[in-house]
């Protein structure tokens, strides 16, 4: 592993971690595209690597900070986390049986939809704060 590759991985991690702590995104939205377009991994490799990263306790400090200010809904989190495990299992099975080009297309469509909804909400919020 070259120093350049290590630096790229560190930068992806710092960027994704910062955005994850800041606005709750990182894994799919930042890490997967970075692994595909910067490092040349396949869609399946990038998804698997991203899931491995999310399984690591990398978000614990962010959760601690939010918990200190009573900004973690533990009940919601536990329910979603427990069902996330089930969805992750079946989703990975489905993804691995699907053409990677279709997985990329679905991923892109979801990102566009979420981006439009977030921008729309932000614009409405800006207008209502005037």
N, C-alpha and C positions, 0 to 999 in steps of 0.2 A: 504494500500500500504506500503510495507516494505521499509526500508532504502536501502537494497540491490537492490530492483527493481528500486527505484528512481535513484540510482547510475548507474545502467545499462542503464536506459533511458537517463540520462545525458551524459554518455560516447558515446552512439550511436549518440545523437544529436551533441555533440562536434566533433566527427569524421566525420559525414556526413556534418556538416556545414563547417568544415575546408576544406574537399575535394571539396565541392560545391564552396566555395570561391576561392580555388586554381585552380581547373581544370573544374569547372562547372558541377560536378556530385554530387549526394547525395541521392535524393529521391528514385528512383527505384533501383539504383545500390547498394547502401549501406543500406538504411533504410529498404527496403522490405526484403532482405535476413536476416538482423539482427532481425527483428520482427518475422520472421518465425523460424529461426534456434536457436536464443538465447532465445526468449521469448515464442515460441510455438504458435504464432498466425497462423490462416489459411492464405492461399494465398489471399483470398478475404479480410479478416480483415487487413492484412498487406498492401494491395494495398489501401484500403479505408483510413487507418491511414496515409499512406504516402501522399495521396492526400490532406488530411486535413492539414498535416504539410506544404505542398507546398502552400496551400491557405493562410497560415498565413504570416504575413509580416516579416518573419525571414531573408529574403535575402536582405532587404533594405540597410543595411550597406555595403554589398558586392557590390551592384549595385552603390551606392554612390561613393565608392572608384574607381570602374572602370569608372564611368561617369566623375569623376574629371580628368582622364587622357585620355578623349575622346575615351574610349574603349567600348562604348555601341552604337550599331546601333539601334536607337530608332524606326526607320521605320520598320526594320525587326522584332524587338521585339514586336511592337504593332500588326503587322499583324499575327505573329506566335501566340502571346498570345490570340488574339481574336479567331483565328481558333482552338487553343488548347482547348478552352472552349467547342467548338462543338465536337471536337474529344474526349475529356474527357467524355462528356455525353454519346456519342454512344459507346465508348470503355468500359465504366463501365457497360452499359447495356449488351453488348456482353459478357464481362467477367463473370458477375453474372449468365448468362445462360449457361456458359461453365464449364465443369468438372474442378475443381481446378488443377488436375494433368496435364491436357492439358495446362492450363494457365502457370503453372510452366515450362513445357517443352518449350513452346514458349518463355517465358521470358529467360530461359537459353540459347536457341539457339541464340536469339538476343544479349545477353551479350557476348557469344563466338564470334559471327561475329564481333561485335564492337571491342572487345578486339584484335582480329587478325588484323583488319584494322588499329587500333591505333598503335599496335606494329610494323606493317609493315611500316607505315608512319614514326614512330620514328626511325626505323633502317635506312630507306632511308635518313632521315634528318641527322642522325649521320654520315653516309657515305659521304654525300655531304658537310659536314663541315670540312672534313679532308684536 
